[in-house]
C-alpha cells in the first residue's frame, strides 16, 4: 500500500476476477559491537524492526541505541549487506570472482568525518543489513587494566598482611 501511495502509477484499475494478495513481511536489521547503552540490561535483542518505510543508516544506529561512548570507535562503523551485482558494476567495482546475483559487500562509515554524518542520513538501510561498530583501540588497554588492577591490589594487600 505504501508503494502505491508513493507512486500513483502503481495504482492500477482492477477488473472482475483479479486476485489481490496483501502480505506484510516485517523488515529487520542487526546491530552488533559497540552499540547500545552499556547501563541497560534490557537491550539484549540486537535485531531491530524497521518500523518506518524508509530507514537511513543514521536512523538505524540511533534505533540500536547509538554508539557506546566508552567503547565505540566512531571511525570504524561498518555496514554488511548483499549488494546487487549490477549496482556494484555500475560503481566500477569488479564482481567477476563472485557467483550469483548478490555480492557480499562491506561499507565503512567514518563518523568522525562531518560529511559522513550527512551521508549516513541519506544512506538507505535494507532488510537483513548488519551494522557492526568496532571497539576503540583504547578499549583493549582499559580491559587489560581492569584485569590487572585487581590482581595488583590483591598482591599489595597480601604484602601488607604478611609484614
N, C-alpha and C positions, 0 to 999 in steps of 0.2 A: 504494500500500500504506500509505503514511504517513497518507493521508486516512482510510482505513478504520480504522486503529489509533486515530487521533484522534477519530473519530466512529463508534461502533459501529453507528449507524443505517444507515450505508452498507454494512454487511456483509450483503448480501442473499443469499438462497438461490439457487444456480444449479440449472438444470434441464437435462436432456439436450438437446443441440442448441444451447445457448448458446455464444457465441463470446466469449472473453476476450482482449483486446489489452493487452499490457503494454508501455509505451514510457517511455523516460526522456528527458526534454528537459532538458539542463543549463541552469540559470538563471545569468545573469551580471549584473553591474553594472559601470559605468565610473566611474573616479575620475580627475579631471584637475585641473590647477592646482597649488597649493602643498601637495601631499600626498606622502607617502613620505619616505624618508630621503635627504638630499642626498649622503651619503657612499657610498651604494650605487649601483653601476653595473648591478646585476642587475635592478633593478625597472624594466624598460623597458615591460613589458606593463601597461597601465592598465585591462585588462579582467579582472575577478576573478570566479571562480565562487562561488556561494553556499556550497556545501559543507554548509550546515545547512538544515533545512526552514524555520525562521524566522530571519530576519536583520534586526536593527534598524539604524537609521542609525548609531548609535554603533559597533555591531559592524563595519559596512561601512567606516567611517572607520578603525577600528583595523586591519582586514584590509588596507587600502590603505597602511598604514604610518604612519597618524596625520597630524597637521598638522605641516608643517615649522616648527620653532622659529624659524628665521631668516628665513622668508618669509611664512608664512601670516597671514591676518587672521582670527582666531577669531570675529569678529563678522560675518563675511561668508562663511558656508558655505551653499551653495545646492544644492537637490535639484531636478533637472529630470525630469519624467515626464509621460506622457499619462494624465490622470485621467479617470475615467468621468464623463460629463455629469451623471448623476443624483446622484453623490456631491457634486459642486460645487453643484448646485441645492439639495440638502438643507442645504448650508452657507450658502445665501443669496448665492452668487456668480453673477453674471449670465453666462450662457453662450450667449445667443441669437445673438451675432455669429459664433460658431464653427460650422462644418459638421461633421457626423459625430458619432459617439458618444463619441469621445475628444477631450479638450481639452488642448492644451499648457499645463502648469501648472508654476510655479516656487515652491518653498517655500524660505524663508530661515531659517537657524538661527544665532542669536547665541550662540555657545558661551562667551561671557564671562558670560552670564546663567546662574546655577546651576540655575534651574528648567528651562532649555532642555537642560541636560545630562541631567536626569532624563527629560525628554520624548524626547530622542533615543534613549534606551534602550528606549522603547516604540513608536517610530515605525517601522512595518514597511517594509522595502525590497521592491521588486518587480523582476521580470525587466526588464532594459534600463534601469533607473534610471541617471541620471548625476549624480554628485556633482562639484561644482566648488567649489574653495576659492580664494578671491581672495587676491592678494598684499596684504600690509600696505602702507599708504602709505609707510612708511619704506624699503621695498624699492626704490622708484624713486630715492630720494635716494642709497641705497647703490650702486645700479647706476651712477648719474651719477658718484659719487665714484670708483668703481672704473675708470671710463672716463677721467676727467680726471686722476687722480693719476699714472698712468704718463707721461702727456704732460707734466705739470708737472715730474716728476722728470727726464725726458729733457731738457727745456728748461734746467733747473738744471744738469745735467751738462754740457751744451753750453756754457753760460755759464762754468762753472769751467774747462773745457778751453781756451776761447778767450782767457782772461785771461792 
